Amino acid sequence: MSRPLIAFLVGTAGFIAYVMIVTALADPLVEEHWLLQLLFYALAGVAWVVPVVRLMRWGAGRSGPARPVRRRP
């Protein structure tokens, strides 16, 4: 299997698992104060970004930070 296909399959399975976990954790918060709910959903809505970026870089064949492309004048 190629790296992009593996990254796609792992990413899709991970996203489904993440949504199920966040939903299970959010269920008890339904009766809580709206500010606590806001903080939880804001954190849960951004927490998936770091693993996905790392997975996308791995799938593209890059493991380090992106380097800017130098263009000749």
MDAnalysis code that builds the backbone (N, CA, C; Angstrom):
import MDAnalysis as mda
import numpy as np

u = mda.Universe.empty(219, n_residues=73, atom_resindex=np.repeat(np.arange(73), 3), trajectory=True)
u.add_TopologyAttr("name", ["N", "CA", "C"] * 73)
u.add_TopologyAttr("resid", np.arange(1, 74))
u.add_TopologyAttr("resname", ["MET", "SER", "ARG", "PRO", "LEU", "ILE", "ALA", "PHE", "LEU", "VAL", "GLY", "THR", "ALA", "GLY", "PHE", "ILE", "ALA", "TYR", "VAL", "MET", "ILE", "VAL", "THR", "ALA", "LEU", "ALA", "ASP", "PRO", "LEU", "VAL", "GLU", "GLU", "HIS", "TRP", "LEU", "LEU", "GLN", "LEU", "LEU", "PHE", "TYR", "ALA", "LEU", "ALA", "GLY", "VAL", "ALA", "TRP", "VAL", "VAL", "PRO", "VAL", "VAL", "ARG", "LEU", "MET", "ARG", "TRP", "GLY", "ALA", "GLY", "ARG", "SER", "GLY", "PRO", "ALA", "ARG", "PRO", "VAL", "ARG", "ARG", "ARG", "PRO"])
u.atoms.positions = np.array([
    [0.835, -1.191, 0.000],
    [0.000, 0.000, 0.000],
    [0.875, 1.248, 0.000],
    [0.378, 2.276, -0.627],
    [1.139, 3.519, -0.697],
    [0.899, 4.363, 0.555],
    [1.818, 5.274, 0.804],
    [1.702, 6.152, 1.981],
    [0.416, 6.977, 1.982],
    [0.044, 7.597, 0.854],
    [-1.196, 8.388, 0.878],
    [-2.433, 7.550, 1.199],
    [-2.481, 6.324, 0.696],
    [-3.632, 5.463, 0.978],
    [-3.658, 5.073, 2.455],
    [-2.508, 4.740, 3.016],
    [-2.436, 4.404, 4.437],
    [-2.833, 5.612, 5.280],
    [-2.335, 6.789, 4.915],
    [-2.691, 8.009, 5.650],
    [-4.191, 8.273, 5.574],
    [-4.785, 8.045, 4.409],
    [-6.231, 8.231, 4.254],
    [-7.011, 7.270, 5.143],
    [-6.650, 6.003, 5.128],
    [-7.372, 4.999, 5.919],
    [-7.209, 5.253, 7.415],
    [-5.979, 5.535, 7.838],
    [-5.727, 5.816, 9.257],
    [-6.437, 7.104, 9.672],
    [-6.377, 8.119, 8.825],
    [-7.043, 9.381, 9.128],
    [-8.543, 9.245, 9.242],
    [-9.150, 8.484, 8.333],
    [-10.600, 8.279, 8.381],
    [-11.001, 7.495, 9.621],
    [-10.290, 6.422, 9.910],
    [-10.600, 5.632, 11.109],
    [-10.363, 6.450, 12.373],
    [-9.290, 7.226, 12.386],
    [-9.000, 8.070, 13.544],
    [-10.041, 9.149, 13.746],
    [-10.517, 9.741, 12.644],
    [-11.548, 10.770, 12.743],
    [-12.846, 10.192, 13.296],
    [-13.236, 9.034, 12.827],
    [-14.453, 8.395, 13.340],
    [-14.312, 8.086, 14.824],
    [-13.161, 7.558, 15.221],
    [-12.926, 7.266, 16.647],
    [-12.925, 8.553, 17.461],
    [-12.319, 9.609, 16.934],
    [-12.256, 10.894, 17.639],
    [-13.656, 11.455, 17.855],
    [-14.482, 11.412, 16.821],
    [-15.853, 11.915, 16.947],
    [-16.627, 11.113, 17.991],
    [-16.454, 9.808, 18.011],
    [-17.158, 8.974, 18.991],
    [-16.691, 9.302, 20.414],
    [-15.400, 9.494, 20.599],
    [-14.867, 9.810, 21.926],
    [-15.340, 11.184, 22.396],
    [-15.273, 12.180, 21.501],
    [-15.707, 13.530, 21.871],
    [-17.200, 13.535, 22.183],
    [-17.981, 12.808, 21.415],
    [-19.412, 12.731, 21.676],
    [-19.689, 12.090, 23.032],
    [-18.972, 11.032, 23.353],
    [-19.160, 10.373, 24.647],
    [-18.748, 11.285, 25.804],
    [-17.661, 12.048, 25.610],
    [-17.224, 12.963, 26.656],
    [-18.153, 14.172, 26.786],
    [-18.773, 14.576, 25.693],
    [-19.637, 15.753, 25.712],
    [-21.022, 15.461, 26.275],
    [-21.423, 14.228, 26.262],
    [-22.767, 13.865, 26.721],
    [-23.064, 14.337, 28.148],
    [-22.157, 14.152, 29.109],
    [-22.445, 14.639, 30.461],
    [-22.457, 16.169, 30.578],
    [-21.908, 16.866, 29.594],
    [-21.837, 18.323, 29.654],
    [-23.127, 19.016, 29.209],
    [-24.115, 18.247, 28.768],
    [-25.358, 18.840, 28.263],
    [-26.027, 19.697, 29.323],
    [-25.972, 19.290, 30.554],
    [-26.640, 20.009, 31.640],
    [-25.756, 21.056, 32.306],
    [-24.494, 21.159, 31.862],
    [-23.561, 22.079, 32.506],
    [-23.713, 23.501, 31.972],
    [-22.996, 24.413, 32.583],
    [-23.026, 25.826, 32.204],
    [-22.572, 25.997, 30.751],
    [-23.130, 26.961, 30.041],
    [-22.811, 27.151, 28.631],
    [-21.346, 27.503, 28.404],
    [-20.719, 28.170, 29.368],
    [-19.319, 28.535, 29.207],
    [-18.422, 27.294, 29.231],
    [-18.742, 26.346, 30.091],
    [-17.991, 25.092, 30.132],
    [-18.164, 24.327, 28.819],
    [-19.375, 24.332, 28.294],
    [-19.625, 23.679, 27.010],
    [-18.841, 24.356, 25.894],
    [-18.822, 25.683, 25.905],
    [-18.093, 26.432, 24.896],
    [-16.604, 26.094, 24.930],
    [-16.033, 26.070, 26.114],
    [-14.613, 25.742, 26.250],
    [-14.316, 24.320, 25.769],
    [-15.188, 23.384, 26.135],
    [-14.991, 21.993, 25.723],
    [-15.036, 21.859, 24.208],
    [-16.062, 22.442, 23.598],
    [-16.205, 22.300, 22.150],
    [-15.124, 23.062, 21.389],
    [-14.673, 24.183, 21.926],
    [-13.573, 24.913, 21.285],
    [-12.294, 24.080, 21.324],
    [-12.002, 23.479, 22.461],
    [-10.817, 22.634, 22.590],
    [-10.946, 21.377, 21.720],
    [-12.102, 20.739, 21.775],
    [-12.311, 19.520, 20.993],
    [-12.303, 19.807, 19.495],
    [-12.721, 21.005, 19.118],
    [-12.750, 21.351, 17.712],
    [-11.390, 21.636, 17.113],
    [-10.400, 21.930, 17.953],
    [-9.071, 22.260, 17.460],
    [-8.055, 21.159, 17.780],
    [-8.348, 20.305, 18.711],
    [-7.379, 19.307, 19.185],
    [-6.973, 18.302, 18.105],
    [-7.800, 18.081, 17.109],
    [-7.493, 17.098, 16.084],
    [-6.495, 17.619, 15.050],
    [-6.215, 18.916, 15.051],
    [-5.388, 19.508, 13.995],
    [-3.951, 18.986, 14.021],
    [-3.328, 18.934, 15.179],
    [-1.922, 18.527, 15.267],
    [-1.703, 17.099, 14.751],
    [-2.484, 16.115, 15.195],
    [-2.254, 14.770, 14.653],
    [-2.535, 14.668, 13.156],
    [-3.524, 15.400, 12.674],
    [-3.854, 15.329, 11.251],
    [-2.749, 15.955, 10.403],
    [-2.190, 17.064, 10.860],
    [-1.093, 17.691, 10.114],
    [0.106, 16.750, 10.053],
    [0.419, 16.130, 11.154],
    [1.545, 15.185, 11.162],
    [1.272, 13.999, 10.233],
    [0.031, 13.498, 10.236],
    [-0.337, 12.383, 9.369],
    [-0.279, 12.790, 7.903],
    [-0.726, 14.001, 7.589],
    [-0.681, 14.472, 6.207],
    [0.757, 14.642, 5.722],
    [1.610, 15.171, 6.583],
    [3.018, 15.311, 6.204],
    [3.663, 13.945, 5.986],
    [3.347, 12.998, 6.849],
    [3.887, 11.656, 6.683],
    [3.383, 11.047, 5.378],
    [2.096, 11.198, 5.116],
    [1.524, 10.641, 3.895],
    [2.101, 11.268, 2.634],
    [2.506, 12.525, 2.726],
    [3.100, 13.207, 1.577],
    [4.589, 12.928, 1.449],
    [5.146, 12.238, 2.436],
    [6.561, 11.899, 2.378],
    [7.467, 12.904, 3.045],
    [6.877, 13.877, 3.762],
    [7.668, 14.878, 4.485],
    [7.435, 14.670, 5.971],
    [8.507, 14.625, 6.729],
    [8.346, 14.445, 8.170],
    [8.643, 15.714, 8.954],
    [9.412, 16.606, 8.375],
    [9.776, 17.836, 9.065],
    [8.853, 18.980, 8.702],
    [9.161, 20.162, 9.224],
    [8.342, 21.324, 8.880],
    [8.504, 21.685, 7.410],
    [7.473, 22.272, 6.848],
    [7.513, 22.657, 5.440],
    [8.535, 23.767, 5.227],
    [9.285, 23.655, 4.177],
    [10.284, 24.671, 3.858],
    [9.772, 25.523, 2.712],
    [10.016, 26.818, 2.781],
    [9.564, 27.667, 1.669],
    [10.353, 27.376, 0.396],
    [9.684, 27.511, -0.723],
    [10.330, 27.276, -2.008],
    [11.011, 28.567, -2.437],
    [12.293, 28.473, -2.763],
    [13.030, 29.650, -3.225],
    [12.904, 29.738, -4.752],
    [12.493, 30.888, -5.193],
    [12.343, 31.106, -6.631],
    [13.454, 32.020, -7.123],
    [13.913, 31.743, -8.301],
    [14.949, 32.578, -8.890],
    [14.297, 33.784, -9.553],
    [14.956, 34.936, -9.458],
    [14.367, 36.154, -10.076],
    [14.403, 36.140, -11.583],
])
